[in-house]
């Protein structure tokens, strides 16, 4: 199994996992964490177990949510058992120890939050809809409101996601991005030949965080579309693919 960790968070159990090291068959090969996309449920359960073992977290207490491309944030202030009934949201924040947060991705932006002063973690999922609605900054505001976090103390890692050069969008998406960020923010790039818009999700989410006062931001700059040997890509694999995992636990 292969996964990434932030060397600045040695006390935090976490991992951005690749698609390697699981048991799922094609087209979900191999460490697919998505249970609602046609893969064998037993294989997905085994993949979850492998991820939790590799990250050294307690899978029995893992918390996730039903991703709906919103800016809604699930606040976990007490331990809950996984029971298959997932709340609709696209972010989770928590101050609970030994309670892993887990989320699934395939081109959308993973956002990993950590406030070591307040001992609070957060995990977000930002596609284009969430990005133009301020998903990244909304999680910051929820951490401040719920746990008293300060912008200066919140650190964020922006994980593997589709890069600008591979993310051509329609004019409706481009106009919403410009409306939220402003045209001068340059989150939309246009092809010099035909004027087609391309959305820079990495830049957009970083800018949204910076506008909330954050300065400790790392962008991995790994394109899921260009690296399908290591990551799932909904666009590159034409919608038939799995979901890779991000796990965080205090």
QUIHU-V440387 format. One record per residue. RES is the residue in one small letter. PHI is phi in degrees with one decimal (* if undefined). OMEGA is omega in whole degrees, -180 to 180 (* if undefined). Layout:
res->RES phi->PHI omega->OMEGA
res->RES phi->PHI omega->OMEGA
This chain:
res->x phi->* omega->-179
res->x phi->-127.6 omega->175
res->x phi->-151.8 omega->-178
res->x phi->-102.0 omega->173
res->x phi->-132.5 omega->176
res->x phi->-84.2 omega->-177
res->x phi->-65.2 omega->178
res->x phi->-83.3 omega->-179
res->x phi->-118.9 omega->-175
res->x phi->-64.5 omega->-178
res->x phi->-85.3 omega->-177
res->x phi->-104.7 omega->178
res->x phi->-83.1 omega->-174
res->x phi->-160.9 omega->177
res->x phi->-168.0 omega->169
res->x phi->-102.0 omega->-171
res->x phi->-87.9 omega->171
res->x phi->-84.4 omega->179
res->x phi->-89.9 omega->-176
res->x phi->-88.7 omega->170
res->x phi->97.1 omega->-180
res->x phi->-105.2 omega->-175
res->x phi->-119.9 omega->-178
res->x phi->-69.7 omega->176
res->x phi->-86.1 omega->176
res->x phi->-59.4 omega->6
res->x phi->-88.1 omega->-178
res->x phi->-96.4 omega->-177
res->x phi->-44.5 omega->-5
res->x phi->-130.6 omega->-178
res->x phi->-99.4 omega->-179
res->x phi->-75.0 omega->-179
res->x phi->-107.1 omega->-178
res->x phi->-89.4 omega->-176
res->x phi->-97.1 omega->-175
res->x phi->-119.7 omega->-176
res->x phi->-122.2 omega->174
res->x phi->101.9 omega->180
res->x phi->-73.0 omega->177
res->x phi->-64.7 omega->-174
res->x phi->-61.9 omega->180
res->x phi->-63.8 omega->178
res->x phi->-66.3 omega->179
res->x phi->-63.7 omega->179
res->x phi->-63.1 omega->177
res->x phi->-65.4 omega->178
res->x phi->-62.4 omega->177
res->x phi->-60.0 omega->-179
res->x phi->-61.0 omega->180
res->x phi->-66.2 omega->179
res->x phi->-62.2 omega->-178
res->x phi->-66.2 omega->177
res->x phi->-66.2 omega->-177
res->x phi->-65.6 omega->179
res->x phi->-82.3 omega->-180
res->x phi->59.3 omega->178
res->x phi->-123.7 omega->-176
res->x phi->-89.2 omega->-178
res->x phi->-63.3 omega->179
res->x phi->-67.0 omega->-178
res->x phi->-113.5 omega->-177
res->x phi->-66.6 omega->-180
res->x phi->-119.4 omega->176
res->x phi->-137.0 omega->178
res->x phi->-150.5 omega->179
res->x phi->-88.6 omega->-173
res->x phi->-74.7 omega->-175
res->x phi->-133.5 omega->178
res->x phi->59.5 omega->179
res->x phi->-110.6 omega->169
res->x phi->-116.6 omega->-179
res->x phi->-70.8 omega->-177
res->x phi->-121.7 omega->177
res->x phi->-88.3 omega->179
res->x phi->-100.3 omega->-179
res->x phi->-108.2 omega->-180
res->x phi->-112.1 omega->174
res->x phi->-148.0 omega->-175
res->x phi->-67.9 omega->177
res->x phi->-131.6 omega->178
res->x phi->-91.0 omega->175
res->x phi->-68.9 omega->-179
res->x phi->-129.6 omega->178
res->x phi->86.1 omega->178
res->x phi->-97.3 omega->-174
res->x phi->-96.0 omega->176
res->x phi->-78.9 omega->179
res->x phi->-74.1 omega->180
res->x phi->-171.0 omega->178
res->x phi->-128.7 omega->174
res->x phi->-155.9 omega->177
res->x phi->-136.4 omega->173
res->x phi->-128.5 omega->-175
res->x phi->-160.3 omega->171
res->x phi->-116.7 omega->-176
res->x phi->-87.1 omega->177
res->x phi->-76.3 omega->176
res->x phi->56.6 omega->-179
res->x phi->-132.8 omega->-175
res->x phi->-66.7 omega->169
res->x phi->-99.0 omega->-178
res->x phi->-136.2 omega->-180
res->x phi->-146.0 omega->-172
res->x phi->-123.4 omega->-173
res->x phi->-143.6 omega->172
res->x phi->-162.2 omega->-180
res->x phi->113.9 omega->178
res->x phi->-66.7 omega->-171
res->x phi->-87.3 omega->170
res->x phi->-79.7 omega->178
res->x phi->-121.1 omega->-179
res->x phi->-108.5 omega->-177
res->x phi->-112.5 omega->176
res->x phi->-150.8 omega->173
res->x phi->-117.0 omega->-176
res->x phi->-73.8 omega->179
res->x phi->-69.6 omega->-180
res->x phi->-94.7 omega->-177
res->x phi->56.8 omega->180
res->x phi->-130.5 omega->176
res->x phi->-122.3 omega->177
res->x phi->-151.1 omega->-180
res->x phi->-140.0 omega->-177
res->x phi->-126.9 omega->-179
res->x phi->-131.0 omega->-174
res->x phi->-125.7 omega->166
res->x phi->-84.5 omega->-178
res->x phi->-66.3 omega->-179
res->x phi->-63.9 omega->178
res->x phi->-65.5 omega->-178
res->x phi->-63.2 omega->-178
res->x phi->-77.4 omega->175
res->x phi->-102.8 omega->177
res->x phi->84.7 omega->178
res->x phi->-54.8 omega->-174
res->x phi->-60.5 omega->-179
res->x phi->-74.9 omega->180
res->x phi->-63.7 omega->178
res->x phi->-63.4 omega->177
res->x phi->-58.8 omega->-179
res->x phi->-63.3 omega->178
res->x phi->-68.0 omega->177
res->x phi->-65.2 omega->178
res->x phi->-67.6 omega->-177
res->x phi->-67.4 omega->-173
res->x phi->-84.4 omega->-172
res->x phi->-117.4 omega->179
res->x phi->72.8 omega->180
res->x phi->-67.7 omega->175
res->x phi->-109.2 omega->180
res->x phi->-55.9 omega->-177
res->x phi->-64.6 omega->-177
res->x phi->-97.8 omega->-175
res->x phi->-87.6 omega->177
res->x phi->-108.5 omega->-177
res->x phi->-135.1 omega->169
res->x phi->-112.5 omega->175
res->x phi->-98.5 omega->-170
res->x phi->-85.1 omega->-178
res->x phi->-60.4 omega->-180
res->x phi->-158.2 omega->-179
res->x phi->-66.6 omega->-177
res->x phi->-86.3 omega->-179
res->x phi->-56.6 omega->-174
res->x phi->-63.9 omega->-179
res->x phi->-108.1 omega->-172
res->x phi->-114.4 omega->174
res->x phi->-73.8 omega->-178
res->x phi->-128.6 omega->178
res->x phi->-83.5 omega->-179
res->x phi->-64.4 omega->179
res->x phi->-64.4 omega->178
res->x phi->-66.6 omega->-180
res->x phi->-59.9 omega->-179
res->x phi->-67.7 omega->178
res->x phi->-68.6 omega->178
res->x phi->-64.9 omega->179
res->x phi->-67.0 omega->180
res->x phi->-65.9 omega->-178
res->x phi->-81.1 omega->-173
res->x phi->-93.4 omega->-173
res->x phi->92.8 omega->-177
res->x phi->-62.8 omega->-179
res->x phi->-70.8 omega->179
res->x phi->-72.5 omega->178
res->x phi->57.9 omega->173
res->x phi->-82.9 omega->174
res->x phi->-107.8 omega->176
res->x phi->-110.7 omega->-179
res->x phi->-114.3 omega->178
res->x phi->-60.2 omega->-177
res->x phi->-67.2 omega->-178
res->x phi->-88.0 omega->-175
res->x phi->-114.2 omega->177
res->x phi->77.6 omega->-179
res->x phi->-62.8 omega->-179
res->x phi->-85.1 omega->176
res->x phi->-127.7 omega->-174
res->x phi->-98.1 omega->178
res->x phi->-94.3 omega->-178
res->x phi->-67.2 omega->179
res->x phi->-61.7 omega->-179
res->x phi->-63.4 omega->-177
res->x phi->-61.7 omega->-178
res->x phi->-70.0 omega->175
res->x phi->-63.6 omega->180
res->x phi->-62.6 omega->179
res->x phi->-62.4 omega->178
res->x phi->-68.3 omega->-180
res->x phi->-63.4 omega->178
res->x phi->-67.5 omega->175
res->x phi->-91.9 omega->176
res->x phi->95.5 omega->-179
res->x phi->-81.2 omega->178
res->x phi->-127.6 omega->-178
res->x phi->-94.4 omega->-174
res->x phi->-128.6 omega->174
res->x phi->-114.3 omega->175
res->x phi->-112.4 omega->-176
res->x phi->-69.2 omega->179
res->x phi->56.8 omega->174
res->x phi->-107.5 omega->-177
res->x phi->-88.6 omega->179
res->x phi->-65.3 omega->-179
res->x phi->-62.4 omega->-177
res->x phi->-87.5 omega->-174
res->x phi->-133.7 omega->-177
res->x phi->-74.8 omega->171
res->x phi->-70.8 omega->-176
res->x phi->-109.2 omega->-176
res->x phi->-135.0 omega->174
res->x phi->-79.3 omega->178
res->x phi->-136.1 omega->-179
res->x phi->-60.8 omega->-178
res->x phi->-77.0 omega->-178
res->x phi->-63.7 omega->-177
res->x phi->-101.7 omega->171
res->x phi->54.8 omega->172
res->x phi->82.3 omega->-179
res->x phi->-112.0 omega->-176
res->x phi->-164.2 omega->-179
res->x phi->-96.6 omega->179
res->x phi->-135.7 omega->177
res->x phi->-90.4 omega->-169
res->x phi->-108.7 omega->163
res->x phi->-126.1 omega->-177
res->x phi->-129.7 omega->176
res->x phi->-139.2 omega->179
res->x phi->-153.1 omega->173
res->x phi->-75.2 omega->*
